Amino acid sequence: TRGKIFNVHFRNIAGGKLSFMETFPDEGDMDMVRSLKVYKEVGYRYMIMPDHVPTISGRDPTGVAFAFCYGYITALLEAMKQ
């Protein structure tokens, strides 16, 4: 209600405090769909972005990993418009 949050690092993890591993948004312990619904319910209207991404193999591992995360976030936001 105070409007203090303006940037959400939308990432998922597996594990717990002091012992966790970064995962892709669709793989970790958090329910990312539910999390995004809560942001919508409280009227959050600012940036939702990936933070850290897991390491993958390939020609551009970081670029591909971030592209997946941005695509996942975009798909969830579009699905919430329904």
N, C-alpha and C positions, 0 to 999 in steps of 0.2 A: 504493500500500500504506500510505502514511502518512495517508490520508484528509484531505488538505489542500485538495482542490478541492471547493467546495460550490455553485458557480454557474457554469454554462457559457453564454456568449454564443454562441448557435448561429446563425452567419451565414456567408454565402458571399461570395466576391469573384471578380472577373475581373482578371487582371494579376499583378503581383508586388510585392515590397517597394518602397515609396516611389513606386509607380506602379500603383495599383489603383483599381477602382470597385466599390462595394457592389452586390450583386445579390440577387435573391430566392434562397432556398435551393436551388431546382431549376435555377438558371441558371448558376451560377458554375463555377469551376475545381475546386472541392473535390467529392469524392464524399461527400455528406452522409449517405447511407444507410450507407456504410462507416464513417464517423466515428461515427455513433450506435451501430453494432454494436460498435465498440471500447469505447465507454463502457460498454456492457452487459457485454462480456466481462470488463472489469476490476472489475465490481461497483459502478460509479458509481450512486448512488441519489438524487441531489439534483436541483436545479433545472436544467432545460434551457430557455432562453428566447431569443427574438430580441433582437438588439442594435440595430443601425442597419438601416433598411429603405430601399430605393430610393424615389425620388420618383415618384409616379404622378399622373395627372390624375383629377379627379372632385370630388364635394362634400366628401368627407372623406378626402383622399389618405393621410394618415398612418394614420388608423384602419383603412382598408381594407387598406393594405399590412401593418400589424401583424396584422390578422385573418387574412390569407392565411398569414403566417409561423407564427402559432400553430396554424392548421389543419394546415399541412404537418407541423409537429413532432408534433402529436397523431396524425396519420395514420401517421407513421413509428413512433411508439411503439406504437400499436395493432397495426400490421403485425408488429412484433417479438414480439408475444405469441404468434403462430402457431407 
